[in-house]
Amino acid sequence: MPEFDTYVDVDVDEFLSACSKREITELIDSLIEDGHIPESASKKVNDNIGVLESQFIEKMDGLKEKYYRLSQEDEKTLGDLFKKYL
């Protein structure tokens, strides 16, 4: 049986327009799992929050990626904040 190679160039906008809400949710979840976008980008997280809270969450997501770059003083400051609010 002969084999055929095919290549289909699909525009991202066309692809997204053809997706159902469930498929887009799956796509977002996959992008988060693979580290392409922060968890705060999930619609589930952002449904009931404002812009400032969303920006705060994005900053916190960025900070967690910098753990090994924190000084002892930075770590102590964060520890004090955790004690105060948690």
C-alpha positions as CSV (number, residue, x, y, z in Angstrom):
1,M,0.0,0.0,0.0
2,P,1.5,3.4,-0.9
3,E,2.2,5.9,1.8
4,F,1.5,9.6,1.4
5,D,3.0,12.5,3.3
6,T,0.7,15.4,3.9
7,Y,1.2,18.9,5.2
8,V,-1.6,21.1,6.3
9,D,-1.0,24.7,7.1
10,V,-3.7,25.8,9.5
11,D,-4.0,29.4,10.6
12,V,-4.1,29.7,14.5
13,D,-7.2,31.9,14.3
14,E,-9.0,29.4,12.1
15,F,-8.1,26.6,14.4
16,L,-9.3,28.4,17.5
17,S,-12.5,29.4,15.8
18,A,-13.3,25.8,15.0
19,C,-12.7,24.7,18.6
20,S,-15.5,24.2,21.2
21,K,-15.3,25.8,24.6
22,R,-14.3,22.4,26.0
23,E,-11.5,22.0,23.5
24,I,-10.2,25.4,24.2
25,T,-10.2,24.7,27.9
26,E,-8.2,21.5,27.2
27,L,-5.8,23.5,25.1
28,I,-5.3,26.0,27.9
29,D,-4.8,23.2,30.4
30,S,-2.2,21.6,28.1
31,L,-0.3,24.9,27.6
32,I,-0.2,25.4,31.4
33,E,1.0,21.8,32.0
34,D,3.7,22.2,29.4
35,G,4.8,25.6,30.9
36,H,4.0,27.7,27.9
37,I,1.6,30.0,29.9
38,P,1.2,30.7,33.6
39,E,-1.5,28.9,35.6
40,S,-3.1,32.3,36.2
41,A,-4.1,32.4,32.5
42,S,-6.7,29.7,33.1
43,K,-10.2,31.1,32.8
44,K,-11.2,28.9,35.8
45,V,-8.8,31.0,37.9
46,N,-9.7,34.4,36.4
47,D,-13.5,34.1,36.4
48,N,-14.1,36.0,39.6
49,I,-11.1,38.3,40.0
50,G,-10.3,41.8,38.8
51,V,-7.4,43.1,36.7
52,L,-5.2,44.0,39.7
53,E,-5.6,40.6,41.3
54,S,-4.9,38.9,38.0
55,Q,-1.7,41.0,37.7
56,F,-0.7,40.1,41.3
57,I,-1.2,36.4,40.5
58,E,1.0,36.7,37.4
59,K,3.7,38.3,39.4
60,M,3.5,35.6,42.1
61,D,3.7,32.9,39.3
62,G,6.9,34.7,38.0
63,L,8.4,34.8,41.5
64,K,8.0,31.1,42.1
65,E,10.2,30.5,39.1
66,K,13.0,32.6,40.7
67,Y,13.2,30.6,44.0
68,Y,17.0,29.8,43.7
69,R,17.8,33.5,42.9
70,L,16.3,34.8,46.2
71,S,18.7,36.1,48.8
72,Q,18.3,35.0,52.4
73,E,16.9,38.5,53.1
74,D,14.3,38.1,50.4
75,E,13.3,34.7,51.7
76,K,13.0,36.1,55.2
77,T,10.8,38.9,53.9
78,L,8.5,36.4,52.1
79,G,8.4,34.3,55.2
80,D,7.3,37.2,57.3
81,L,4.5,38.0,54.7
82,F,3.4,34.3,54.8
83,K,3.2,34.4,58.6
84,K,1.2,37.7,58.5
85,Y,-1.4,36.6,55.9
86,L,-1.6,32.8,56.1
